[in-house]
Amino acid sequence: MALQNLILAAAPVPFVAEPPAIEQLVPELGPNGLPYSLPIHPNLVHLTIGLFVIAIAFDIAGALYPIEKRVFRFLALPITRTGFHDVGWYNLLACAVVSFFTVGAGFYEMLLAQPLPGVTSSIGLQSMETMLWHGVGGVVILLVIVAMTVWRGYQRFVWRRDMGRQVQWLYLLAGLSLFLVISLHGTLGAELAAEFGVHITADQLLAAGADLREALP
């Protein structure tokens, strides 16, 4: 009996593999593949875009103020050129700060993404390709926004602080160009939701074979 116990003690312990780290979170995830009911990234994206659009639009209005001021006087609106540029600067600064959270939330939700299998987007990309391009593009846009914020700060406080027009025309052109880039980049994000069903509760339930009338309240 002692020899048998010794043999059993010396026997190798069977290896039990743990599930991958991401799969360990599955019990905590909802039907949309997230631990919360609504995705955070899309909401922060729209906040980022809104802040950036307002920043550039108001700086354009400030740059064109000599043309517009007669209209403001006619309408008896107490608007100053400095006021336009103040709105442009503070919105761009807020945009730069929010964009870090936007990109961070995007990568977190991308790690938990479960795209619908066998789907190809309207521009011929698979789900993983779309996510990679969207993720890399988001980081690049973040860096450009931060660079433009630094550029805008130098114009406001150093280069053009004693001038009526705080911004350079090249800066405004760069901002308008970024509008186009953001719209194209946003198309990839829209495809992840609309075509690949990423974090879309109804699409994920249908893919799992659930009855929406029973699964959804």
Phi and psi in degrees as GROMACS dihedral restraints (atoms count N, CA, C in turn):
[ dihedral_restraints ]
;  ai    aj    ak    al  type     phi  dphi    fc
    3     4     5     6     1   -63.5    20    10
    4     5     6     7     1   -39.6    20    10
    6     7     8     9     1   -65.3    20    10
    7     8     9    10     1   -38.2    20    10
    9    10    11    12     1   -64.9    20    10
   10    11    12    13     1   -40.6    20    10
   12    13    14    15     1   -66.4    20    10
   13    14    15    16     1   -35.9    20    10
   15    16    17    18     1   -66.5    20    10
   16    17    18    19     1   -40.1    20    10
   18    19    20    21     1   -65.1    20    10
   19    20    21    22     1   -41.8    20    10
   21    22    23    24     1   -65.8    20    10
   22    23    24    25     1   -36.8    20    10
   24    25    26    27     1   -68.8    20    10
   25    26    27    28     1   -33.2    20    10
   27    28    29    30     1   -83.1    20    10
   28    29    30    31     1   -13.5    20    10
   30    31    32    33     1   -65.7    20    10
   31    32    33    34     1   142.0    20    10
   33    34    35    36     1   -64.4    20    10
   34    35    36    37     1   140.0    20    10
   36    37    38    39     1   -75.5    20    10
   37    38    39    40     1   127.0    20    10
   39    40    41    42     1   -60.2    20    10
   40    41    42    43     1   136.9    20    10
   42    43    44    45     1   -83.6    20    10
   43    44    45    46     1   125.7    20    10
   45    46    47    48     1  -111.6    20    10
   46    47    48    49     1   111.2    20    10
   48    49    50    51     1   -74.7    20    10
   49    50    51    52     1   133.2    20    10
   51    52    53    54     1   -81.5    20    10
   52    53    54    55     1   150.5    20    10
   54    55    56    57     1   -65.9    20    10
   55    56    57    58     1   155.7    20    10
   57    58    59    60     1   -52.2    20    10
   58    59    60    61     1   154.1    20    10
   60    61    62    63     1   -55.7    20    10
   61    62    63    64     1   -42.3    20    10
   63    64    65    66     1   -63.6    20    10
   64    65    66    67     1   -40.9    20    10
   66    67    68    69     1   -67.6    20    10
   67    68    69    70     1   -22.7    20    10
   69    70    71    72     1   -65.8    20    10
   70    71    72    73     1   -19.9    20    10
   72    73    74    75     1   -86.8    20    10
   73    74    75    76     1   -10.5    20    10
   75    76    77    78     1   -53.4    20    10
   76    77    78    79     1   -44.0    20    10
   78    79    80    81     1   -60.8    20    10
   79    80    81    82     1   -21.0    20    10
   81    82    83    84     1   -93.1    20    10
   82    83    84    85     1    -3.7    20    10
   84    85    86    87     1   -93.7    20    10
   85    86    87    88     1   149.0    20    10
   87    88    89    90     1   -86.0    20    10
   88    89    90    91     1  -176.4    20    10
   90    91    92    93     1   -63.2    20    10
   91    92    93    94     1   -19.4    20    10
   93    94    95    96     1   -87.8    20    10
   94    95    96    97     1     3.2    20    10
   96    97    98    99     1    82.1    20    10
   97    98    99   100     1    14.7    20    10
   99   100   101   102     1  -129.1    20    10
  100   101   102   103     1   155.7    20    10
  102   103   104   105     1   -80.3    20    10
  103   104   105   106     1     8.8    20    10
  105   106   107   108     1  -140.2    20    10
  106   107   108   109     1   161.4    20    10
  108   109   110   111     1   -73.8    20    10
  109   110   111   112     1   -34.1    20    10
  111   112   113   114     1  -120.2    20    10
  112   113   114   115     1   134.0    20    10
  114   115   116   117     1   -59.5    20    10
  115   116   117   118     1   139.6    20    10
  117   118   119   120     1   -85.5    20    10
  118   119   120   121     1   -39.3    20    10
  120   121   122   123     1   -55.6    20    10
  121   122   123   124     1   -48.2    20    10
  123   124   125   126     1   -59.7    20    10
  124   125   126   127     1   -36.2    20    10
  126   127   128   129     1   -68.8    20    10
  127   128   129   130     1   -41.6    20    10
  129   130   131   132     1   -67.9    20    10
  130   131   132   133     1   -32.6    20    10
  132   133   134   135     1   -59.5    20    10
  133   134   135   136     1   -46.7    20    10
  135   136   137   138     1   -68.1    20    10
  136   137   138   139     1   -32.1    20    10
  138   139   140   141     1   -66.8    20    10
  139   140   141   142     1   -43.9    20    10
  141   142   143   144     1   -59.2    20    10
  142   143   144   145     1   -47.7    20    10
  144   145   146   147     1   -63.2    20    10
  145   146   147   148     1   -43.7    20    10
  147   148   149   150     1   -61.4    20    10
  148   149   150   151     1   -44.7    20    10
  150   151   152   153     1   -62.8    20    10
  151   152   153   154     1   -41.1    20    10
  153   154   155   156     1   -68.3    20    10
  154   155   156   157     1   -43.0    20    10
  156   157   158   159     1   -62.1    20    10
  157   158   159   160     1   -44.3    20    10
  159   160   161   162     1   -62.3    20    10
  160   161   162   163     1   -41.8    20    10
  162   163   164   165     1   -59.4    20    10
  163   164   165   166     1   -49.7    20    10
  165   166   167   168     1   -70.1    20    10
  166   167   168   169     1   -39.7    20    10
  168   169   170   171     1   -62.8    20    10
  169   170   171   172     1   -42.4    20    10
  171   172   173   174     1   -73.0    20    10
  172   173   174   175     1   -32.1    20    10
  174   175   176   177     1   -69.3    20    10
  175   176   177   178     1   -34.1    20    10
  177   178   179   180     1   -64.6    20    10
  178   179   180   181     1   -43.4    20    10
  180   181   182   183     1   -62.1    20    10
  181   182   183   184     1   -38.2    20    10
  183   184   185   186     1   -68.0    20    10
  184   185   186   187     1   -37.5    20    10
  186   187   188   189     1   -67.0    20    10
  187   188   189   190     1   -33.0    20    10
  189   190   191   192     1   -95.1    20    10
  190   191   192   193     1    12.5    20    10
  192   193   194   195     1   -54.4    20    10
  193   194   195   196     1   -40.9    20    10
  195   196   197   198     1   -57.0    20    10
  196   197   198   199     1   -28.9    20    10
  198   199   200   201     1   -80.5    20    10
  199   200   201   202     1   -34.1    20    10
  201   202   203   204     1   -88.0    20    10
  202   203   204   205     1   -21.0    20    10
  204   205   206   207     1   -62.5    20    10
  205   206   207   208     1   -29.1    20    10
  207   208   209   210     1   -63.9    20    10
  208   209   210   211     1   -38.7    20    10
  210   211   212   213     1   -65.7    20    10
  211   212   213   214     1   -42.4    20    10
  213   214   215   216     1   -63.7    20    10
  214   215   216   217     1   -40.0    20    10
  216   217   218   219     1   -66.2    20    10
  217   218   219   220     1   -40.4    20    10
  219   220   221   222     1   -62.4    20    10
  220   221   222   223     1   -37.5    20    10
  222   223   224   225     1   -85.6    20    10
  223   224   225   226     1     0.1    20    10
  225   226   227   228     1    58.4    20    10
  226   227   228   229     1    40.5    20    10
  228   229   230   231     1   -97.6    20    10
  229   230   231   232     1   122.0    20    10
  231   232   233   234     1   -78.2    20    10
  232   233   234   235     1    67.2    20    10
  234   235   236   237     1  -108.5    20    10
  235   236   237   238     1   134.9    20    10
  237   238   239   240     1  -116.1    20    10
  238   239   240   241     1   159.0    20    10
  240   241   242   243     1   -63.7    20    10
  241   242   243   244     1   -40.4    20    10
  243   244   245   246     1   -61.1    20    10
  244   245   246   247     1   -35.6    20    10
  246   247   248   249     1   -62.5    20    10
  247   248   249   250     1   -42.3    20    10
  249   250   251   252     1   -60.3    20    10
  250   251   252   253     1   -47.2    20    10
  252   253   254   255     1   -69.3    20    10
  253   254   255   256     1   -30.2    20    10
  255   256   257   258     1   -62.5    20    10
  256   257   258   259     1   -45.6    20    10
  258   259   260   261     1   -62.4    20    10
  259   260   261   262     1   -42.1    20    10
  261   262   263   264     1   -60.5    20    10
  262   263   264   265     1   -44.7    20    10
  264   265   266   267     1   -67.2    20    10
  265   266   267   268     1   -49.4    20    10
  267   268   269   270     1   -69.9    20    10
  268   269   270   271     1   -32.1    20    10
  270   271   272   273     1   -69.9    20    10
  271   272   273   274     1   -37.9    20    10
  273   274   275   276     1   -67.5    20    10
  274   275   276   277     1   -39.1    20    10
  276   277   278   279     1   -62.6    20    10
  277   278   279   280     1   -44.2    20    10
  279   280   281   282     1   -63.8    20    10
  280   281   282   283     1   -38.1    20    10
  282   283   284   285     1   -60.6    20    10
  283   284   285   286     1   -43.5    20    10
  285   286   287   288     1   -61.8    20    10
  286   287   288   289     1   -40.7    20    10
  288   289   290   291     1   -68.8    20    10
  289   290   291   292     1   -46.9    20    10
  291   292   293   294     1   -64.4    20    10
  292   293   294   295     1   -32.1    20    10
  294   295   296   297     1   -62.6    20    10
  295   296   297   298     1   -31.0    20    10
  297   298   299   300     1   -63.3    20    10
  298   299   300   301     1   -42.2    20    10
  300   301   302   303     1   -69.5    20    10
  301   302   303   304     1   -34.9    20    10
  303   304   305   306     1   -61.4    20    10
  304   305   306   307     1   -48.9    20    10
  306   307   308   309     1   -67.9    20    10
  307   308   309   310     1   -41.1    20    10
  309   310   311   312     1   -60.6    20    10
  310   311   312   313     1   -46.2    20    10
  312   313   314   315     1   -64.5    20    10
  313   314   315   316     1   -35.8    20    10
  315   316   317   318     1   -63.1    20    10
  316   317   318   319     1   -43.8    20    10
  318   319   320   321     1   -69.0    20    10
  319   320   321   322     1   -38.1    20    10
  321   322   323   324     1   -61.8    20    10
  322   323   324   325     1   -46.5    20    10
  324   325   326   327     1   -72.6    20    10
  325   326   327   328     1   -27.0    20    10
  327   328   329   330     1   -69.1    20    10
  328   329   330   331     1   -35.1    20    10
  330   331   332   333     1   -63.7    20    10
  331   332   333   334     1   -29.0    20    10
  333   334   335   336     1   -95.5    20    10
  334   335   336   337     1     4.2    20    10
  336   337   338   339     1   -70.1    20    10
  337   338   339   340     1   140.6    20    10
  339   340   341   342     1  -128.9    20    10
  340   341   342   343     1    82.6    20    10
  342   343   344   345     1   -63.6    20    10
  343   344   345   346     1   151.8    20    10
  345   346   347   348     1   -65.3    20    10
  346   347   348   349     1   134.3    20    10
  348   349   350   351     1   -74.0    20    10
  349   350   351   352     1   152.8    20    10
  351   352   353   354     1    70.8    20    10
  352   353   354   355     1    22.8    20    10
  354   355   356   357     1  -111.1    20    10
  355   356   357   358     1   137.6    20    10
  357   358   359   360     1  -119.4    20    10
  358   359   360   361     1   135.1    20    10
  360   361   362   363     1   -70.2    20    10
  361   362   363   364     1   171.7    20    10
  363   364   365   366     1   -66.4    20    10
  364   365   366   367     1   -19.1    20    10
  366   367   368   369     1  -104.6    20    10
  367   368   369   370     1    15.0    20    10
  369   370   371   372     1    83.6    20    10
  370   371   372   373     1    20.2    20    10
  372   373   374   375     1  -103.5    20    10
  373   374   375   376     1   145.9    20    10
  375   376   377   378     1   -80.9    20    10
  376   377   378   379     1   172.0    20    10
  378   379   380   381     1   -62.6    20    10
  379   380   381   382     1   -45.7    20    10
  381   382   383   384     1   -65.0    20    10
  382   383   384   385     1   -40.7    20    10
  384   385   386   387     1   -60.6    20    10
  385   386   387   388     1   -43.3    20    10
  387   388   389   390     1   -62.9    20    10
  388   389   390   391     1   -43.5    20    10
  390   391   392   393     1   -65.8    20    10
  391   392   393   394     1   -40.4    20    10
  393   394   395   396     1   -64.3    20    10
  394   395   396   397     1   -46.4    20    10
  396   397   398   399     1   -64.1    20    10
  397   398   399   400     1   -38.9    20    10
  399   400   401   402     1   -67.9    20    10
  400   401   402   403     1   -39.8    20    10
  402   403   404   405     1   -67.8    20    10
  403   404   405   406     1   -47.7    20    10
  405   406   407   408     1   -63.8    20    10
  406   407   408   409     1   -42.7    20    10
  408   409   410   411     1   -61.1    20    10
  409   410   411   412     1   -37.6    20    10
  411   412   413   414     1   -62.8    20    10
  412   413   414   415     1   -41.3    20    10
  414   415   416   417     1   -65.4    20    10
  415   416   417   418     1   -42.1    20    10
  417   418   419   420     1   -62.6    20    10
  418   419   420   421     1   -43.8    20    10
  420   421   422   423     1   -64.1    20    10
  421   422   423   424     1   -39.4    20    10
  423   424   425   426     1   -58.2    20    10
  424   425   426   427     1   -46.6    20    10
  426   427   428   429     1   -63.5    20    10
  427   428   429   430     1   -38.7    20    10
  429   430   431   432     1   -65.8    20    10
  430   431   432   433     1   -42.0    20    10
  432   433   434   435     1   -63.5    20    10
  433   434   435   436     1   -42.6    20    10
  435   436   437   438     1   -63.4    20    10
  436   437   438   439     1   -43.1    20    10
  438   439   440   441     1   -62.3    20    10
  439   440   441   442     1   -40.5    20    10
  441   442   443   444     1   -67.8    20    10
  442   443   444   445     1   -32.3    20    10
  444   445   446   447     1   -66.2    20    10
  445   446   447   448     1   -43.0    20    10
  447   448   449   450     1   -63.0    20    10
  448   449   450   451     1   -44.1    20    10
  450   451   452   453     1   -58.6    20    10
  451   452   453   454     1   -46.6    20    10
  453   454   455   456     1   -64.0    20    10
  454   455   456   457     1   -37.7    20    10
  456   457   458   459     1   -64.6    20    10
  457   458   459   460     1   -41.4    20    10
  459   460   461   462     1   -63.9    20    10
  460   461   462   463     1   -38.1    20    10
  462   463   464   465     1   -65.3    20    10
  463   464   465   466     1   -41.1    20    10
  465   466   467   468     1   -71.9    20    10
  466   467   468   469     1   -43.0    20    10
  468   469   470   471     1  -104.6    20    10
  469   470   471   472     1   -14.1    20    10
  471   472   473   474     1  -125.1    20    10
  472   473   474   475     1   -68.0    20    10
  474   475   476   477     1   -69.0    20    10
  475   476   477   478     1   -40.7    20    10
  477   478   479   480     1  -127.6    20    10
  478   479   480   481     1    27.9    20    10
  480   481   482   483     1   -67.4    20    10
  481   482   483   484     1   -23.0    20    10
  483   484   485   486     1  -101.9    20    10
  484   485   486   487     1    10.2    20    10
  486   487   488   489     1  -106.3    20    10
  487   488   489   490     1   152.3    20    10
  489   490   491   492     1   -67.2    20    10
  490   491   492   493     1   -43.6    20    10
  492   493   494   495     1   -90.5    20    10
  493   494   495   496     1   110.8    20    10
  495   496   497   498     1   -76.9    20    10
  496   497   498   499     1   -20.5    20    10
  498   499   500   501     1  -114.9    20    10
  499   500   501   502     1   149.2    20    10
  501   502   503   504     1   -83.5    20    10
  502   503   504   505     1   152.8    20    10
  504   505   506   507     1   -63.4    20    10
  505   506   507   508     1   -34.0    20    10
  507   508   509   510     1   -63.5    20    10
  508   509   510   511     1   -36.7    20    10
  510   511   512   513     1   -62.7    20    10
  511   512   513   514     1   -45.1    20    10
  513   514   515   516     1   -64.8    20    10
  514   515   516   517     1   -37.4    20    10
  516   517   518   519     1   -64.3    20    10
  517   518   519   520     1   -40.1    20    10
  519   520   521   522     1   -63.4    20    10
  520   521   522   523     1   -39.3    20    10
  522   523   524   525     1   -64.1    20    10
  523   524   525   526     1   -42.5    20    10
  525   526   527   528     1   -66.1    20    10
  526   527   528   529     1   -35.9    20    10
  528   529   530   531     1   -65.8    20    10
  529   530   531   532     1   -37.7    20    10
  531   532   533   534     1   -67.4    20    10
  532   533   534   535     1   -28.5    20    10
  534   535   536   537     1   -54.1    20    10
  535   536   537   538     1   -47.3    20    10
  537   538   539   540     1   -64.3    20    10
  538   539   540   541     1   -44.0    20    10
  540   541   542   543     1   -62.1    20    10
  541   542   543   544     1   -43.5    20    10
  543   544   545   546     1   -63.7    20    10
  544   545   546   547     1   -38.9    20    10
  546   547   548   549     1   -65.6    20    10
  547   548   549   550     1   -40.7    20    10
  549   550   551   552     1   -67.8    20    10
  550   551   552   553     1   -41.3    20    10
  552   553   554   555     1   -65.2    20    10
  553   554   555   556     1   -38.3    20    10
  555   556   557   558     1   -63.9    20    10
  556   557   558   559     1   -26.3    20    10
  558   559   560   561     1   -62.0    20    10
  559   560   561   562     1   -37.7    20    10
  561   562   563   564     1   -64.2    20    10
  562   563   564   565     1   -42.1    20    10
  564   565   566   567     1   -64.0    20    10
  565   566   567   568     1   -39.3    20    10
  567   568   569   570     1   -64.9    20    10
  568   569   570   571     1   -36.8    20    10
  570   571   572   573     1   -67.5    20    10
  571   572   573   574     1   -35.6    20    10
  573   574   575   576     1   -59.3    20    10
  574   575   576   577     1   -37.5    20    10
  576   577   578   579     1   -82.9    20    10
  577   578   579   580     1   -51.0    20    10
  579   580   581   582     1   -75.1    20    10
  580   581   582   583     1   -35.6    20    10
  582   583   584   585     1  -103.6    20    10
  583   584   585   586     1   -35.7    20    10
  585   586   587   588     1   -99.5    20    10
  586   587   588   589     1    -5.2    20    10
  588   589   590   591     1    66.9    20    10
  589   590   591   592     1    23.5    20    10
  591   592   593   594     1   -66.6    20    10
  592   593   594   595     1   118.6    20    10
  594   595   596   597     1    60.2    20    10
  595   596   597   598     1    27.0    20    10
  597   598   599   600     1  -102.7    20    10
  598   599   600   601     1   112.1    20    10
  600   601   602   603     1   -56.2    20    10
  601   602   603   604     1   -48.6    20    10
  603   604   605   606     1   -62.4    20    10
  604   605   606   607     1   -44.3    20    10
  606   607   608   609     1   -62.3    20    10
  607   608   609   610     1   -41.9    20    10
  609   610   611   612     1   -68.4    20    10
  610   611   612   613     1   -37.7    20    10
  612   613   614   615     1   -67.2    20    10
  613   614   615   616     1   -41.4    20    10
  615   616   617   618     1   -63.2    20    10
  616   617   618   619     1   -41.1    20    10
  618   619   620   621     1   -64.0    20    10
  619   620   621   622     1   -30.6    20    10
  621   622   623   624     1   -84.0    20    10
  622   623   624   625     1    -0.8    20    10
  624   625   626   627     1    83.2    20    10
  625   626   627   628     1    16.5    20    10
  627   628   629   630     1   -82.4    20    10
  628   629   630   631     1   155.9    20    10
  630   631   632   633     1   -89.6    20    10
  631   632   633   634     1   116.4    20    10
  633   634   635   636     1   -62.4    20    10
  634   635   636   637     1   -30.5    20    10
  636   637   638   639     1   -67.1    20    10
  637   638   639   640     1   -26.0    20    10
  639   640   641   642     1   -95.9    20    10
  640   641   642   643     1   -34.4    20    10
  642   643   644   645     1   -79.3    20    10
  643   644   645   646     1   -32.1    20    10
  645   646   647   648     1  -100.0    20    10
  646   647   648   649     1   144.3    20    10
